[in-house]
Amino acid sequence: MIPTYQQIEALHKKYAPDDALFELVFTHGKVVAEIALWCANNAKLSVDKNLLETTCLLHDIGSYIFLSTHTEIRRSYPQHALFGATILREEGLDSRISEAVRTHVLLGLTKAEIKQNDWALPYKDFLPQSDEDRLLCYADRFHSKGPTFSTFDSFYNGLRSDLPNQAEKFKKWSEDFGVPDIAALAKKYGHPVR
């Protein structure tokens, strides 16, 4: 099943522990959806736009429990993708949505990257397979739940030293999908840019 906008909002409210976190995570999903749809149009990709928007709106549904101030929980934050994918499968949503959510950490991660960085994830590849999956990963890099926008340069430069393979993938995808107008989005949503 691909849920309606109202059903997506209801799912977020079901899992959000309070209104403030609901607003933070749901707004982040809306921003990521707007960026992903812009990228799909800019690249003239033939994607399922309803699936793409739905996936973006739901991609961080597994993050609520990890948005705690407890350090040990925050260290496990990359698991929010796995937790979210499980929630969406259990809710009976289309498997393409849960698969995209499962692989959306950074630009998709390899087993080697997970092991090298000692991330709290199983040692296996979590790589996006479809254009919709890649658009979610890419668009998500431009906004965080700070809530803060990242410019292409700030995110790219942040990746270069510690995650050079991710940096090169980000650069390549920027050539494929384009770079959204972060200043305009920051003004629209009232979020700062780093």
C-alpha positions as protocol buffer text, in pm:
chain_id: "A"
residue {
  index: 1
  type: MET
  ca { x: 0 y: 0 z: 0 }
}
residue {
  index: 2
  type: ILE
  ca { x: 112 y: 354 z: -75 }
}
residue {
  index: 3
  type: PRO
  ca { x: -51 y: 573 z: 190 }
}
residue {
  index: 4
  type: THR
  ca { x: -221 y: 908 z: 136 }
}
residue {
  index: 5
  type: TYR
  ca { x: -79 y: 1228 z: 282 }
}
residue {
  index: 6
  type: GLN
  ca { x: -329 y: 1206 z: 569 }
}
residue {
  index: 7
  type: GLN
  ca { x: -228 y: 845 z: 640 }
}
residue {
  index: 8
  type: ILE
  ca { x: 142 y: 945 z: 637 }
}
residue {
  index: 9
  type: GLU
  ca { x: 73 y: 1223 z: 886 }
}
residue {
  index: 10
  type: ALA
  ca { x: -126 y: 981 z: 1105 }
}
residue {
  index: 11
  type: LEU
  ca { x: 162 y: 731 z: 1103 }
}
residue {
  index: 12
  type: HIS
  ca { x: 403 y: 1000 z: 1219 }
}
residue {
  index: 13
  type: LYS
  ca { x: 164 y: 1103 z: 1496 }
}
residue {
  index: 14
  type: LYS
  ca { x: 134 y: 739 z: 1602 }
}
residue {
  index: 15
  type: TYR
  ca { x: 510 y: 704 z: 1654 }
}
residue {
  index: 16
  type: ALA
  ca { x: 606 y: 1057 z: 1763 }
}
residue {
  index: 17
  type: PRO
  ca { x: 635 y: 1084 z: 2143 }
}
residue {
  index: 18
  type: ASP
  ca { x: 526 y: 1448 z: 2140 }
}
residue {
  index: 19
  type: ASP
  ca { x: 409 y: 1731 z: 1915 }
}
residue {
  index: 20
  type: ALA
  ca { x: 750 y: 1901 z: 1900 }
}
residue {
  index: 21
  type: LEU
  ca { x: 928 y: 1592 z: 1767 }
}
residue {
  index: 22
  type: PHE
  ca { x: 640 y: 1524 z: 1528 }
}
residue {
  index: 23
  type: GLU
  ca { x: 676 y: 1875 z: 1386 }
}
residue {
  index: 24
  type: LEU
  ca { x: 1056 y: 1844 z: 1361 }
}
residue {
  index: 25
  type: VAL
  ca { x: 1061 y: 1507 z: 1184 }
}
residue {
  index: 26
  type: PHE
  ca { x: 753 y: 1564 z: 966 }
}
residue {
  index: 27
  type: THR
  ca { x: 879 y: 1904 z: 849 }
}
residue {
  index: 28
  type: HIS
  ca { x: 1217 y: 1749 z: 769 }
}
residue {
  index: 29
  type: GLY
  ca { x: 1038 y: 1489 z: 556 }
}
residue {
  index: 30
  type: LYS
  ca { x: 850 y: 1763 z: 369 }
}
residue {
  index: 31
  type: VAL
  ca { x: 1176 y: 1948 z: 298 }
}
residue {
  index: 32
  type: VAL
  ca { x: 1346 y: 1631 z: 174 }
}
residue {
  index: 33
  type: ALA
  ca { x: 1045 y: 1551 z: -46 }
}
residue {
  index: 34
  type: GLU
  ca { x: 1053 y: 1898 z: -199 }
}
residue {
  index: 35
  type: ILE
  ca { x: 1424 y: 1867 z: -275 }
}
residue {
  index: 36
  type: ALA
  ca { x: 1393 y: 1514 z: -415 }
}
residue {
  index: 37
  type: LEU
  ca { x: 1103 y: 1610 z: -644 }
}
residue {
  index: 38
  type: TRP
  ca { x: 1298 y: 1915 z: -766 }
}
residue {
  index: 39
  type: CYS
  ca { x: 1599 y: 1691 z: -840 }
}
residue {
  index: 40
  type: ALA
  ca { x: 1383 y: 1437 z: -1027 }
}
residue {
  index: 41
  type: ASN
  ca { x: 1235 y: 1714 z: -1241 }
}
residue {
  index: 42
  type: ASN
  ca { x: 1571 y: 1883 z: -1293 }
}
residue {
  index: 43
  type: ALA
  ca { x: 1730 y: 1557 z: -1410 }
}
residue {
  index: 44
  type: LYS
  ca { x: 1420 y: 1473 z: -1617 }
}
residue {
  index: 45
  type: LEU
  ca { x: 1401 y: 1132 z: -1454 }
}
residue {
  index: 46
  type: SER
  ca { x: 1109 y: 901 z: -1515 }
}
residue {
  index: 47
  type: VAL
  ca { x: 1030 y: 818 z: -1153 }
}
residue {
  index: 48
  type: ASP
  ca { x: 713 y: 742 z: -963 }
}
residue {
  index: 49
  type: LYS
  ca { x: 669 y: 1085 z: -804 }
}
residue {
  index: 50
  type: ASN
  ca { x: 398 y: 969 z: -565 }
}
residue {
  index: 51
  type: LEU
  ca { x: 625 y: 689 z: -442 }
}
residue {
  index: 52
  type: LEU
  ca { x: 919 y: 931 z: -415 }
}
residue {
  index: 53
  type: GLU
  ca { x: 723 y: 1189 z: -216 }
}
residue {
  index: 54
  type: THR
  ca { x: 574 y: 923 z: 12 }
}
residue {
  index: 55
  type: THR
  ca { x: 914 y: 768 z: 77 }
}
residue {
  index: 56
  type: CYS
  ca { x: 1068 y: 1105 z: 160 }
}
residue {
  index: 57
  type: LEU
  ca { x: 784 y: 1195 z: 395 }
}
residue {
  index: 58
  type: LEU
  ca { x: 828 y: 863 z: 581 }
}
residue {
  index: 59
  type: HIS
  ca { x: 1205 y: 813 z: 564 }
}
residue {
  index: 60
  type: ASP
  ca { x: 1275 y: 917 z: 925 }
}
residue {
  index: 61
  type: ILE
  ca { x: 975 y: 761 z: 1096 }
}
residue {
  index: 62
  type: GLY
  ca { x: 1219 y: 535 z: 1278 }
}
residue {
  index: 63
  type: SER
  ca { x: 1413 y: 828 z: 1423 }
}
residue {
  index: 64
  type: TYR
  ca { x: 1179 y: 930 z: 1705 }
}
residue {
  index: 65
  type: ILE
  ca { x: 1324 y: 693 z: 1963 }
}
residue {
  index: 66
  type: PHE
  ca { x: 1680 y: 795 z: 1869 }
}
residue {
  index: 67
  type: LEU
  ca { x: 1625 y: 1169 z: 1911 }
}
residue {
  index: 68
  type: SER
  ca { x: 1691 y: 1133 z: 2280 }
}
residue {
  index: 69
  type: THR
  ca { x: 1963 y: 1322 z: 2463 }
}
residue {
  index: 70
  type: HIS
  ca { x: 2110 y: 995 z: 2592 }
}
residue {
  index: 71
  type: THR
  ca { x: 2453 y: 944 z: 2433 }
}
residue {
  index: 72
  type: GLU
  ca { x: 2423 y: 567 z: 2406 }
}
residue {
  index: 73
  type: ILE
  ca { x: 2097 y: 601 z: 2214 }
}
residue {
  index: 74
  type: ARG
  ca { x: 2233 y: 876 z: 1985 }
}
residue {
  index: 75
  type: ARG
  ca { x: 2535 y: 658 z: 1895 }
}
residue {
  index: 76
  type: SER
  ca { x: 2286 y: 406 z: 1759 }
}
residue {
  index: 77
  type: TYR
  ca { x: 2115 y: 669 z: 1540 }
}
residue {
  index: 78
  type: PRO
  ca { x: 2211 y: 503 z: 1208 }
}
residue {
  index: 79
  type: GLN
  ca { x: 1978 y: 220 z: 1313 }
}
residue {
  index: 80
  type: HIS
  ca { x: 1683 y: 457 z: 1267 }
}
residue {
  index: 81
  type: ALA
  ca { x: 1677 y: 349 z: 902 }
}
residue {
  index: 82
  type: LEU
  ca { x: 1640 y: -18 z: 995 }
}
residue {
  index: 83
  type: PHE
  ca { x: 1386 y: 60 z: 1265 }
}
residue {
  index: 84
  type: GLY
  ca { x: 1186 y: 277 z: 1024 }
}
residue {
  index: 85
  type: ALA
  ca { x: 1189 y: 9 z: 754 }
}
residue {
  index: 86
  type: THR
  ca { x: 1057 y: -242 z: 1008 }
}
residue {
  index: 87
  type: ILE
  ca { x: 779 y: -7 z: 1117 }
}
residue {
  index: 88
  type: LEU
  ca { x: 671 y: 51 z: 757 }
}
residue {
  index: 89
  type: ARG
  ca { x: 673 y: -322 z: 675 }
}
residue {
  index: 90
  type: GLU
  ca { x: 467 y: -396 z: 986 }
}
residue {
  index: 91
  type: GLU
  ca { x: 223 y: -120 z: 889 }
}
residue {
  index: 92
  type: GLY
  ca { x: 172 y: -299 z: 554 }
}
residue {
  index: 93
  type: LEU
  ca { x: 324 y: -34 z: 328 }
}
residue {
  index: 94
  type: ASP
  ca { x: 465 y: -100 z: -17 }
}
residue {
  index: 95
  type: SER
  ca { x: 801 y: -281 z: 14 }
}
residue {
  index: 96
  type: ARG
  ca { x: 967 y: -24 z: -215 }
}
residue {
  index: 97
  type: ILE
  ca { x: 912 y: 237 z: 59 }
}
residue {
  index: 98
  type: SER
  ca { x: 1060 y: 26 z: 337 }
}
residue {
  index: 99
  type: GLU
  ca { x: 1356 y: -73 z: 119 }
}
residue {
  index: 100
  type: ALA
  ca { x: 1437 y: 291 z: 37 }
}
residue {
  index: 101
  type: VAL
  ca { x: 1410 y: 381 z: 405 }
}
residue {
  index: 102
  type: ARG
  ca { x: 1638 y: 90 z: 500 }
}
residue {
  index: 103
  type: THR
  ca { x: 1918 y: 214 z: 271 }
}
residue {
  index: 104
  type: HIS
  ca { x: 1895 y: 592 z: 319 }
}
residue {
  index: 105
  type: VAL
  ca { x: 2182 y: 648 z: 567 }
}
residue {
  index: 106
  type: LEU
  ca { x: 2425 y: 890 z: 399 }
}
residue {
  index: 107
  type: LEU
  ca { x: 2427 y: 790 z: 30 }
}
residue {
  index: 108
  type: GLY
  ca { x: 2391 y: 424 z: 109 }
}
residue {
  index: 109
  type: LEU
  ca { x: 2664 y: 241 z: 297 }
}
residue {
  index: 110
  type: THR
  ca { x: 2891 y: -48 z: 211 }
}
residue {
  index: 111
  type: LYS
  ca { x: 2987 y: -319 z: 456 }
}
residue {
  index: 112
  type: ALA
  ca { x: 3344 y: -184 z: 449 }
}
residue {
  index: 113
  type: GLU
  ca { x: 3232 y: 171 z: 536 }
}
residue {
  index: 114
  type: ILE
  ca { x: 3025 y: 44 z: 827 }
}
residue {
  index: 115
  type: LYS
  ca { x: 3311 y: -164 z: 964 }
}
residue {
  index: 116
  type: GLN
  ca { x: 3577 y: 105 z: 907 }
}
residue {
  index: 117
  type: ASN
  ca { x: 3372 y: 368 z: 1092 }
}
residue {
  index: 118
  type: ASP
  ca { x: 3247 y: 130 z: 1362 }
}
residue {
  index: 119
  type: TRP
  ca { x: 2888 y: 232 z: 1301 }
}
residue {
  index: 120
  type: ALA
  ca { x: 2614 y: 62 z: 1499 }
}
residue {
  index: 121
  type: LEU
  ca { x: 2480 y: -127 z: 1197 }
}
residue {
  index: 122
  type: PRO
  ca { x: 2507 y: -487 z: 1078 }
}
residue {
  index: 123
  type: TYR
  ca { x: 2816 y: -548 z: 862 }
}
residue {
  index: 124
  type: LYS
  ca { x: 2642 y: -566 z: 525 }
}
residue {
  index: 125
  type: ASP
  ca { x: 2576 y: -338 z: 230 }
}
residue {
  index: 126
  type: PHE
  ca { x: 2288 y: -92 z: 254 }
}
residue {
  index: 127
  type: LEU
  ca { x: 2286 y: 48 z: -98 }
}
residue {
  index: 128
  type: PRO
  ca { x: 2001 y: 228 z: -275 }
}
residue {
  index: 129
  type: GLN
  ca { x: 1882 y: 42 z: -583 }
}
residue {
  index: 130
  type: SER
  ca { x: 1632 y: 264 z: -765 }
}
residue {
  index: 131
  type: ASP
  ca { x: 1634 y: 627 z: -875 }
}
residue {
  index: 132
  type: GLU
  ca { x: 1375 y: 696 z: -606 }
}
residue {
  index: 133
  type: ASP
  ca { x: 1608 y: 544 z: -344 }
}
residue {
  index: 134
  type: ARG
  ca { x: 1905 y: 751 z: -465 }
}
residue {
  index: 135
  type: LEU
  ca { x: 1701 y: 1071 z: -478 }
}
residue {
  index: 136
  type: LEU
  ca { x: 1595 y: 1019 z: -116 }
}
residue {
  index: 137
  type: CYS
  ca { x: 1957 y: 968 z: -5 }
}
residue {
  index: 138
  type: TYR
  ca { x: 2079 y: 1269 z: -200 }
}
residue {
  index: 139
  type: ALA
  ca { x: 1800 y: 1508 z: -99 }
}
residue {
  index: 140
  type: ASP
  ca { x: 1834 y: 1409 z: 267 }
}
residue {
  index: 141
  type: ARG
  ca { x: 2193 y: 1538 z: 269 }
}
residue {
  index: 142
  type: PHE
  ca { x: 2077 y: 1897 z: 221 }
}
residue {
  index: 143
  type: HIS
  ca { x: 1865 y: 1919 z: 538 }
}
residue {
  index: 144
  type: SER
  ca { x: 1898 y: 1790 z: 892 }
}
residue {
  index: 145
  type: LYS
  ca { x: 1659 y: 1782 z: 1181 }
}
residue {
  index: 146
  type: GLY
  ca { x: 1861 y: 2060 z: 1351 }
}
residue {
  index: 147
  type: PRO
  ca { x: 1663 y: 2196 z: 1166 }
}
residue {
  index: 148
  type: THR
  ca { x: 1943 y: 2316 z: 939 }
}
residue {
  index: 149
  type: PHE
  ca { x: 2013 y: 2324 z: 567 }
}
residue {
  index: 150
  type: SER
  ca { x: 2352 y: 2224 z: 427 }
}
residue {
  index: 151
  type: THR
  ca { x: 2494 y: 2373 z: 111 }
}
residue {
  index: 152
  type: PHE
  ca { x: 2652 y: 2139 z: -140 }
}
residue {
  index: 153
  type: ASP
  ca { x: 2999 y: 2267 z: -48 }
}
residue {
  index: 154
  type: SER
  ca { x: 2954 y: 2236 z: 328 }
}
residue {
  index: 155
  type: PHE
  ca { x: 2829 y: 1878 z: 307 }
}
residue {
  index: 156
  type: TYR
  ca { x: 3083 y: 1774 z: 42 }
}
residue {
  index: 157
  type: ASN
  ca { x: 3374 y: 1922 z: 235 }
}
residue {
  index: 158
  type: GLY
  ca { x: 3255 y: 1754 z: 553 }
}
residue {
  index: 159
  type: LEU
  ca { x: 3267 y: 1415 z: 380 }
}
residue {
  index: 160
  type: ARG
  ca { x: 3602 y: 1453 z: 203 }
}
residue {
  index: 161
  type: SER
  ca { x: 3836 y: 1377 z: 492 }
}
residue {
  index: 162
  type: ASP
  ca { x: 3656 y: 1094 z: 670 }
}
residue {
  index: 163
  type: LEU
  ca { x: 3438 y: 943 z: 396 }
}
residue {
  index: 164
  type: PRO
  ca { x: 3605 y: 1009 z: 59 }
}
residue {
  index: 165
  type: ASN
  ca { x: 3397 y: 747 z: -125 }
}
residue {
  index: 166
  type: GLN
  ca { x: 3078 y: 911 z: 2 }
}
residue {
  index: 167
  type: ALA
  ca { x: 3214 y: 1252 z: -103 }
}
residue {
  index: 168
  type: GLU
  ca { x: 3278 y: 1131 z: -457 }
}
residue {
  index: 169
  type: LYS
  ca { x: 2934 y: 972 z: -477 }
}
residue {
  index: 170
  type: PHE
  ca { x: 2777 y: 1297 z: -354 }
}
residue {
  index: 171
  type: LYS
  ca { x: 2967 y: 1494 z: -618 }
}
residue {
  index: 172
  type: LYS
  ca { x: 2864 y: 1250 z: -894 }
}
residue {
  index: 173
  type: TRP
  ca { x: 2500 y: 1259 z: -788 }
}
residue {
  index: 174
  type: SER
  ca { x: 2509 y: 1639 z: -784 }
}
residue {
  index: 175
  type: GLU
  ca { x: 2610 y: 1621 z: -1151 }
}
residue {
  index: 176
  type: ASP
  ca { x: 2329 y: 1373 z: -1220 }
}
residue {
  index: 177
  type: PHE
  ca { x: 2051 y: 1541 z: -1019 }
}
residue {
  index: 178
  type: GLY
  ca { x: 2159 y: 1906 z: -986 }
}
residue {
  index: 179
  type: VAL
  ca { x: 2206 y: 2119 z: -677 }
}
residue {
  index: 180
  type: PRO
  ca { x: 1890 y: 2266 z: -523 }
}
residue {
  index: 181
  type: ASP
  ca { x: 1861 y: 2634 z: -432 }
}
residue {
  index: 182
  type: ILE
  ca { x: 1932 y: 2600 z: -61 }
}
residue {
  index: 183
  type: ALA
  ca { x: 1911 y: 2974 z: 7 }
}
residue {
  index: 184
  type: ALA
  ca { x: 1555 y: 2987 z: -128 }
}
residue {
  index: 185
  type: LEU
  ca { x: 1453 y: 2678 z: 69 }
}
residue {
  index: 186
  type: ALA
  ca { x: 1608 y: 2815 z: 389 }
}
residue {
  index: 187
  type: LYS
  ca { x: 1412 y: 3136 z: 344 }
}
residue {
  index: 188
  type: LYS
  ca { x: 1087 y: 2945 z: 275 }
}
residue {
  index: 189
  type: TYR
  ca { x: 1121 y: 2722 z: 584 }
}
residue {
  index: 190
  type: GLY
  ca { x: 1298 y: 2972 z: 811 }
}
residue {
  index: 191
  type: HIS
  ca { x: 1585 y: 2733 z: 885 }
}
residue {
  index: 192
  type: PRO
  ca { x: 1952 y: 2838 z: 900 }
}
residue {
  index: 193
  type: VAL
  ca { x: 2216 y: 2730 z: 647 }
}
residue {
  index: 194
  type: ARG
  ca { x: 2554 y: 2589 z: 737 }
}
